[in-house]
Amino acid sequence: MNQLLKLILTGILILCFFKMSFLFYRFSGYILFAGFGWLAYDAFQRQDQWDVKIFAILAVLYNPFIQFPFPNFLWLIINTIVIIGLILNILFAEDNPYDDQIKKDDR
């Protein structure tokens, strides 16, 4: 589920490189905010502190309610870094990170 969400968020960020309407960028801000918020919550449940910090910062960065007034070229650089990071996270993620939390003797 999280891998699919990361893939969808990566696709939305790639679409932001093309010339789209202002409504698309507003809507993508809400989707990115909710998606990174969900990934931060899931990382908190898995007790992965690095992922919590990274996804929480990304949720604040793509917050549609209080926007950062970055110029367009800086947003392109930020989007490129986030896309590369998400792709690396998808490629090097564990298969099932919840296995460590389940005790084998717990019945």
Secondary structure, DSSP 8 states (H G I E B T S, - for coil): -HHHHHHHHHHHHHHTTS---HHHHHHHHHHHHHHHHHHHHHHHHTT-HHHHHHHHHHHHHT-SSS-----HHHHHHHHHHHHHHHHHHHHT--S-GGGGGS-SS--
